[in-house]
Amino acid sequence: MKKVLFTLASILLTVGIAQAQEDGPKLAKSAGKALAAYNQDPAGNGAKLTEAATKIEQALQTSEAQALASAWIIKGDIYSTRLQNELMMQSVNPNAKLSGDNDALESIYAYKKALEVPTVKKFEKEQAIDGIALMQPQVVNIGVAKYNAKDYGKAFLAFKASIDAHDLLKANKKKSILDETKEYNDQVYFTGLLASLAKQCGDAIPFFELLYNKGTDSVAVYEGLYNCRTELKDEAGALKILQEGRKKFPEEASLLFAEINYYLGKGRLNELTGSLEQAIKKEPNNANLYRVLGDVYNNLFTTVLEDTVQSRDKRAPKLKEYGDLAKKNYKLAIDKDPSNVDFNYSMGALLYNETNIIAQEMNATSFATKDGQKRYAELKAQMLVGVDEALKYFQKAESLDPSDQNVLAALLQAYGRKEDDQLYMVFKKRLDVVKKGGKNTEAYFKN
């Protein structure tokens, strides 16, 4: 008996599903009738539009309705009608809300689906194309609203739909709001930009490449392509675009700074100096550029200082050259922004590292003779002068940020080299506070 009941239930379920499948085309027609009733009397039949939307969504759950171009056209018309009605209401009441998230997008999607149906009739194709033309400007407007709300993913979908609409309209010899070359190119670029802002670089690149392959004169396209290829770890592709862009737009700051960041990331310091000096010519008041150039020369200085192959005498000219250039640029950065902690720390660190040159010679000096002892004393005095010079900048940095761990560690080391036990302990305690997650409530130095 149980088996009989189970079989009967299965039959009933199958019949129910089949009935639902058969109802798809009927529901689509019913949705169309509800829409027609609404259009005849929008004020008196307001509920009919909601009924139409509900029925068409139910209908398109079935494969039978999905195979009908007419069903998709009805859906496109419903969402188009609802949007136009609500936009009209907004013209009277700007605070009125749109009921759909992006009815223009839904409408265009539906019309596109109608065109994809193999059995679409000529008049249906014309209806779908006309519907797309009507919704194209609206999908752009909604895309702009999504952008203003920082909903970049949805803004991208809207802008992409406007370009898809353009392609369909042109294929059918219809007018598009993007017929002007500049309008079209701008829309393509912003579509790529929105995708990149939405962290969808895979979607952005085809739009940037569309303009790139046309020989664009827009530096923004090169910048967008470079950034997205970098984001996608396509180093070779990114570098190719960067090099082409720098050659094509040698005066553009955005690609110049991209090149600087690339060289920084790769540690290609010798190439970096030229790019930075060019950037400084463009932005002579940008203190950060001087600091970065100072860092480059400081790194070159450190590389030579730590070279164990060449003799001290052979290294000396380069040490002086790089050290002087680093100090020059750090000084320029500080002159432009005296209250910058990092600038002051960097200058102090360089001056302190220069004392390591003297320390190396001290370590190589013999105490076996009076001359050796005398030379050692002279070198130590020179070294302490250099330490005092570095301390001026460390002290300034500490007065600006008493809890900067790098600054406190530098002060600790400097006072250790000076054999100043009192201040050594002061900064040891202050550094310990920061290492344990605390803060020094006030600066020790009042510069």
C-alpha positions as CSV (number, residue, x, y, z in Angstrom):
1,M,0.0,0.0,0.0
2,K,2.8,2.4,0.9
3,K,4.5,1.7,-2.5
4,V,1.2,2.5,-4.2
5,L,0.9,5.8,-2.3
6,F,4.5,6.7,-3.0
7,T,4.0,6.1,-6.7
8,L,0.8,8.1,-6.8
9,A,2.5,11.0,-5.0
10,S,5.4,10.9,-7.6
11,I,2.8,10.9,-10.4
12,L,1.0,13.9,-8.9
13,L,4.4,15.7,-8.4
14,T,5.4,15.1,-12.0
15,V,2.0,16.3,-13.3
16,G,2.3,19.4,-11.1
17,I,5.7,20.3,-12.5
18,A,4.5,19.7,-16.0
19,Q,1.5,21.9,-15.4
20,A,3.7,24.7,-14.1
21,Q,5.9,24.3,-17.2
22,E,2.9,24.6,-19.4
23,D,1.7,27.7,-17.5
24,G,4.9,29.6,-18.4
25,P,3.7,31.0,-21.8
26,K,0.2,31.6,-20.4
27,L,1.7,33.6,-17.5
28,A,3.8,35.6,-19.9
29,K,0.7,36.5,-21.9
30,S,-1.2,37.3,-18.7
31,A,1.7,39.6,-17.7
32,G,1.4,41.3,-21.1
33,K,-2.3,41.9,-20.6
34,A,-1.7,43.3,-17.1
35,L,0.9,45.7,-18.6
36,A,-1.6,46.7,-21.4
37,A,-4.3,47.4,-18.8
38,Y,-1.9,49.6,-16.8
39,N,-0.9,51.5,-19.9
40,Q,-4.6,52.2,-20.7
41,D,-5.2,53.7,-17.3
42,P,-2.0,54.2,-15.2
43,A,-3.9,56.1,-12.4
44,G,-6.7,53.6,-12.1
45,N,-4.7,50.4,-12.7
46,G,-1.6,51.1,-10.7
47,A,-1.7,47.6,-9.2
48,K,-1.6,46.0,-12.7
49,L,2.1,47.0,-13.2
50,T,3.1,45.2,-10.0
51,E,1.0,42.2,-11.2
52,A,2.7,42.2,-14.5
53,A,6.1,42.2,-13.0
54,T,5.3,39.3,-10.7
55,K,3.8,37.2,-13.4
56,I,6.6,37.7,-15.9
57,E,9.2,36.7,-13.3
58,Q,7.2,33.6,-12.6
59,A,6.8,32.8,-16.3
60,L,10.5,33.2,-17.0
61,Q,11.3,30.5,-14.5
62,T,10.0,28.0,-17.1
63,S,12.1,26.8,-20.1
64,E,9.0,27.2,-22.3
65,A,8.7,31.0,-21.6
66,Q,12.5,31.4,-21.8
67,A,12.3,30.1,-25.4
68,L,9.8,32.9,-26.4
69,A,11.2,36.2,-27.6
70,S,7.8,37.7,-26.8
71,A,8.2,36.8,-23.1
72,W,11.5,38.6,-22.8
73,I,10.1,41.6,-24.6
74,I,7.3,41.8,-22.2
75,K,9.7,41.7,-19.3
76,G,11.8,44.5,-20.9
77,D,8.6,46.6,-21.4
78,I,7.5,46.1,-17.9
79,Y,10.8,47.3,-16.3
80,S,11.0,50.1,-18.8
81,T,7.5,51.2,-18.1
82,R,8.0,51.1,-14.3
83,L,11.2,53.1,-14.6
84,Q,9.8,55.8,-16.8
85,N,6.8,56.1,-14.5
86,E,9.0,56.5,-11.4
87,L,11.3,59.0,-13.1
88,M,8.2,61.1,-14.0
89,M,7.2,61.0,-10.3
90,Q,10.8,62.1,-9.3
91,S,10.5,65.1,-11.6
92,V,7.6,66.2,-9.3
93,N,9.0,64.9,-6.1
94,P,12.8,64.6,-6.1
95,N,12.6,62.5,-2.9
96,A,10.6,59.8,-4.5
97,K,12.5,56.5,-4.6
98,L,13.0,54.0,-7.5
99,S,11.5,50.7,-6.6
100,G,14.0,48.7,-8.6
101,D,17.8,48.7,-8.1
102,N,18.4,49.3,-11.8
103,D,15.3,48.7,-13.9
104,A,17.0,50.1,-17.0
105,L,19.6,47.3,-16.7
106,E,17.0,44.7,-16.2
107,S,15.1,46.0,-19.2
108,I,18.2,45.9,-21.5
109,Y,19.1,42.4,-20.3
110,A,15.6,41.2,-21.2
111,Y,15.6,42.8,-24.6
112,K,19.1,41.3,-25.3
113,K,17.7,37.8,-24.3
114,A,14.9,38.3,-26.8
115,L,17.4,39.0,-29.6
116,E,19.2,35.8,-28.6
117,V,16.1,33.6,-29.1
118,P,16.7,31.6,-32.4
119,T,13.0,32.0,-33.4
120,V,12.8,35.7,-32.8
121,K,10.5,37.3,-35.4
122,K,11.4,40.5,-37.4
123,F,8.8,42.7,-35.6
124,E,10.0,41.3,-32.2
125,K,13.6,42.1,-33.1
126,E,12.5,45.7,-33.9
127,Q,10.6,46.0,-30.6
128,A,13.6,44.8,-28.7
129,I,16.0,47.2,-30.5
130,D,13.6,50.1,-29.9
131,G,13.4,49.1,-26.2
132,I,17.2,49.1,-25.9
133,A,17.5,52.5,-27.5
134,L,14.9,53.9,-25.1
135,M,16.7,52.5,-22.0
136,Q,20.3,53.3,-23.1
137,P,20.4,56.9,-21.6
138,Q,18.6,55.7,-18.5
139,V,21.1,53.0,-17.7
140,V,23.9,55.6,-18.0
141,N,22.1,57.9,-15.6
142,I,21.6,55.1,-13.1
143,G,25.3,54.1,-13.5
144,V,26.3,57.7,-12.6
145,A,24.1,57.5,-9.5
146,K,25.7,54.2,-8.5
147,Y,29.2,55.8,-9.0
148,N,28.3,58.8,-6.9
149,A,27.1,56.3,-4.2
150,K,30.5,54.6,-4.5
151,D,28.8,51.4,-5.6
152,Y,31.4,50.8,-8.3
153,G,30.5,47.2,-9.1
154,K,26.9,48.1,-10.0
155,A,28.0,51.3,-11.8
156,F,30.3,49.1,-13.9
157,L,27.4,46.8,-14.9
158,A,25.3,49.8,-15.9
159,F,28.1,51.4,-18.0
160,K,28.9,48.1,-19.6
161,A,25.3,47.7,-20.6
162,S,25.3,51.1,-22.3
163,I,28.2,50.0,-24.5
164,D,26.6,46.6,-25.2
165,A,23.4,48.6,-26.2
166,H,25.5,50.8,-28.5
167,D,27.0,47.8,-30.2
168,L,23.5,46.3,-30.8
169,L,22.1,49.6,-32.0
170,K,24.9,50.1,-34.5
171,A,24.6,46.5,-35.7
172,N,20.9,47.3,-36.5
173,K,21.6,50.7,-38.0
174,K,20.0,52.6,-35.2
175,K,21.1,55.8,-33.4
176,S,23.0,55.6,-30.1
177,I,23.8,58.2,-27.5
178,L,27.4,57.1,-28.0
179,D,27.6,57.8,-31.7
180,E,30.1,60.6,-31.2
181,T,33.6,59.1,-31.1
182,K,34.6,61.1,-28.0
183,E,31.5,60.1,-26.2
184,Y,32.0,56.5,-27.0
185,N,35.7,56.5,-26.1
186,D,35.0,58.3,-22.8
187,Q,32.3,55.7,-22.0
188,V,34.6,52.8,-22.7
189,Y,37.3,54.3,-20.5
190,F,35.0,55.0,-17.6
191,T,33.6,51.5,-17.9
192,G,37.1,50.1,-17.4
193,L,37.8,52.6,-14.6
194,L,34.7,51.6,-12.7
195,A,35.6,47.9,-13.0
196,S,39.1,48.7,-11.6
197,L,37.6,50.7,-8.8
198,A,35.4,47.7,-8.0
199,K,38.6,45.6,-7.8
200,Q,37.6,43.7,-11.0
201,C,40.7,44.3,-13.1
202,G,39.9,41.2,-15.2
203,D,36.8,43.0,-16.3
204,A,38.5,46.4,-16.7
205,I,41.4,45.3,-19.0
206,P,39.3,44.5,-22.1
207,F,37.9,48.1,-22.1
208,F,41.3,49.7,-21.6
209,E,42.7,47.5,-24.3
210,L,39.9,48.4,-26.7
211,L,41.2,52.0,-26.6
212,Y,44.8,51.1,-26.4
213,N,44.5,49.0,-29.6
214,K,42.9,52.0,-31.3
215,G,46.1,54.0,-30.6
216,T,44.6,56.2,-27.9
217,D,46.1,59.5,-26.9
218,S,44.9,59.2,-23.4
219,V,47.5,58.7,-20.7
220,A,44.7,57.6,-18.3
221,V,44.3,54.5,-20.5
222,Y,47.9,53.5,-20.1
223,E,47.8,54.2,-16.4
224,G,44.7,52.1,-16.0
225,L,46.2,49.2,-18.0
226,Y,49.5,49.4,-16.1
227,N,47.7,49.4,-12.7
228,C,45.4,46.5,-13.6
229,R,48.1,44.3,-15.1
230,T,50.2,45.0,-12.0
231,E,47.2,44.1,-9.8
232,L,46.8,40.8,-11.8
233,K,50.6,40.0,-11.3
234,D,51.2,40.4,-15.1
235,E,54.6,42.0,-14.5
236,A,55.8,41.7,-18.1
237,G,52.6,43.1,-19.5
238,A,52.6,45.9,-17.0
239,L,56.2,46.9,-17.7
240,K,55.5,46.9,-21.5
241,I,52.6,49.3,-21.0
242,L,54.7,51.5,-18.7
243,Q,57.6,51.7,-21.0
244,E,55.4,52.5,-24.0
245,G,53.5,55.1,-22.0
246,R,56.6,56.8,-20.8
247,K,57.9,57.0,-24.3
248,K,54.5,58.3,-25.7
249,F,53.8,60.7,-22.8
250,P,57.2,61.8,-21.5
251,E,55.9,64.8,-19.7
252,E,53.0,63.1,-17.9
253,A,53.5,62.9,-14.1
254,S,51.2,60.0,-13.4
255,L,53.3,57.5,-15.5
256,L,56.5,59.1,-14.2
257,F,55.4,58.3,-10.6
258,A,54.4,54.8,-11.6
259,E,57.9,54.3,-13.0
260,I,59.4,55.6,-9.8
261,N,57.3,53.2,-7.7
262,Y,58.3,50.4,-10.1
263,Y,62.0,51.1,-9.7
264,L,61.6,51.4,-6.0
265,G,59.9,48.0,-5.8
266,K,62.6,46.4,-7.8
267,G,65.5,48.2,-6.1
268,R,66.8,49.6,-9.4
269,L,68.3,52.6,-7.7
270,N,70.6,53.9,-10.4
271,E,67.6,54.1,-12.9
272,L,65.4,55.6,-10.2
273,T,67.5,58.7,-9.6
274,G,66.9,59.9,-13.1
275,S,63.2,59.5,-12.8
276,L,63.1,61.3,-9.5
277,E,65.1,64.2,-10.7
278,Q,62.7,64.5,-13.6
279,A,59.8,64.4,-11.2
280,I,61.3,67.1,-9.0
281,K,61.6,69.4,-12.0
282,K,57.8,69.0,-12.4
283,E,57.0,69.4,-8.7
284,P,59.8,71.4,-7.1
285,N,57.8,71.9,-3.9
286,N,57.0,68.3,-3.3
287,A,59.0,67.5,-0.2
288,N,58.4,63.8,-0.4
289,L,60.3,63.6,-3.8
290,Y,63.4,65.0,-2.2
291,R,63.1,62.6,0.7
292,V,62.7,59.6,-1.7
293,L,65.7,60.8,-3.7
294,G,67.6,61.1,-0.5
295,D,66.6,57.6,0.4
296,V,67.9,56.3,-2.9
297,Y,71.3,57.9,-2.4
298,N,71.3,56.7,1.2
299,N,70.7,53.2,0.0
300,L,73.6,53.5,-2.5
301,F,75.8,54.9,0.3
302,T,74.9,51.9,2.5
303,T,75.6,49.4,-0.3
304,V,79.1,50.8,-0.7
305,L,79.7,51.1,3.0
306,E,78.9,47.4,3.5
307,D,81.1,46.3,0.5
308,T,83.7,43.9,1.9
309,V,85.5,43.4,-1.4
310,Q,86.8,46.9,-2.2
311,S,89.3,48.5,0.1
312,R,88.3,51.5,2.3
313,D,90.3,53.9,0.1
314,K,88.6,52.7,-3.1
315,R,85.2,53.1,-1.5
316,A,85.8,56.5,-0.1
317,P,85.0,58.6,-3.2
318,K,81.6,56.9,-3.8
319,L,80.8,57.1,-0.1
320,K,81.4,60.8,-0.1
321,E,79.5,61.3,-3.3
322,Y,76.4,59.4,-2.3
323,G,76.5,60.7,1.3
324,D,76.6,64.3,0.1
325,L,73.8,63.8,-2.4
326,A,71.6,62.1,0.3
327,K,72.2,64.9,2.8
328,K,71.5,67.6,0.1
329,N,68.1,66.1,-0.7
330,Y,67.2,65.3,3.0
331,K,68.0,68.9,3.8
332,L,65.8,70.2,1.0
333,A,63.0,68.0,2.2
334,I,63.3,69.3,5.8
335,D,63.5,72.9,4.6
336,K,60.1,72.4,2.9
337,D,58.6,70.4,5.8
338,P,60.5,71.0,9.0
339,S,58.0,69.2,11.2
340,N,58.1,65.9,9.4
341,V,59.3,63.1,11.7
342,D,60.5,60.8,8.9
343,F,62.5,63.5,7.2
344,N,64.4,64.4,10.4
345,Y,64.9,60.8,11.3
346,S,66.3,60.0,7.8
347,M,68.8,62.8,8.0
348,G,69.9,61.8,11.5
349,A,70.2,58.1,10.4
350,L,72.4,59.1,7.4
351,L,74.7,61.3,9.6
352,Y,75.0,58.5,12.1
353,N,75.8,55.9,9.5
354,E,78.6,58.2,8.2
355,T,80.2,57.9,11.7
356,N,80.4,54.1,10.9
357,I,83.1,55.0,8.3
358,I,85.2,56.5,11.1
359,A,84.4,53.6,13.3
360,Q,85.7,51.2,10.7
361,E,89.0,53.0,10.6
362,M,89.1,53.1,14.4
363,N,88.7,49.3,14.5
364,A,91.6,49.0,12.0
365,T,93.9,51.3,14.1
366,S,96.6,49.6,16.2
367,F,97.1,50.5,19.9
368,A,100.6,49.1,19.8
369,T,102.2,52.5,19.2
370,K,101.8,56.0,20.5
371,D,101.0,57.2,17.0
372,G,98.3,54.6,16.7
373,Q,96.8,55.6,20.1
374,K,96.9,59.3,19.0
375,R,95.2,58.5,15.7
376,Y,92.5,56.5,17.5
377,A,91.8,59.5,19.8
378,E,91.5,61.8,16.8
379,L,89.2,59.5,15.0
380,K,87.0,59.1,18.1
381,A,86.7,62.8,18.5
382,Q,85.7,63.1,14.8
383,M,83.1,60.3,15.3
384,L,81.5,62.0,18.3
385,V,81.2,65.3,16.4
386,G,79.3,63.3,13.7
387,V,77.1,61.6,16.4
388,D,76.3,65.1,17.9
389,E,75.3,66.3,14.4
390,A,73.0,63.2,14.0
391,L,71.5,63.8,17.4
392,K,70.2,67.2,16.4
393,Y,67.8,65.5,14.0
394,F,67.0,62.6,16.2
395,Q,66.1,65.0,19.0
396,K,63.9,67.1,16.7
397,A,62.1,63.9,15.5
398,E,61.6,62.8,19.1
399,S,60.1,66.2,20.0
400,L,57.6,65.7,17.2
401,D,56.7,62.1,18.1
402,P,57.9,60.8,21.4
403,S,56.7,57.3,20.7
404,D,58.3,56.6,17.4
405,Q,60.1,53.4,17.9
406,N,62.8,54.0,15.2
407,V,63.6,57.4,16.6
408,L,63.9,56.1,20.2
409,A,66.1,53.2,19.1
410,A,68.4,55.7,17.2
411,L,68.7,57.9,20.3
412,L,69.5,54.9,22.5
413,Q,72.2,53.8,20.1
414,A,73.6,57.3,19.7
415,Y,73.9,57.9,23.4
416,G,75.4,54.4,23.8
417,R,78.1,55.4,21.3
418,K,78.7,58.7,23.2
419,E,79.0,56.6,26.4
420,D,76.3,58.8,28.0
421,D,74.9,56.3,30.5
422,Q,72.3,58.7,31.9
423,L,70.6,59.5,28.6
424,Y,71.1,55.9,27.5
425,M,69.0,54.7,30.4
426,V,66.4,57.4,29.8
427,F,65.8,56.3,26.2
428,K,66.0,52.6,27.1
429,K,63.1,53.1,29.4
430,R,61.1,55.2,26.9
431,L,61.7,52.6,24.2
432,D,60.6,49.8,26.5
433,V,57.3,51.6,27.1
434,V,56.6,51.7,23.3
435,K,57.7,48.1,22.8
436,K,55.2,47.0,25.4
437,G,52.4,48.8,23.5
438,G,52.4,52.0,25.5
439,K,52.9,55.6,24.6
440,N,55.2,58.3,26.0
441,T,52.9,61.1,27.0
442,E,55.3,63.9,26.3
443,A,58.5,64.5,24.5
444,Y,61.8,64.5,26.3
445,F,63.2,67.2,24.0
446,K,61.4,70.5,23.5
447,N,62.8,71.6,20.2
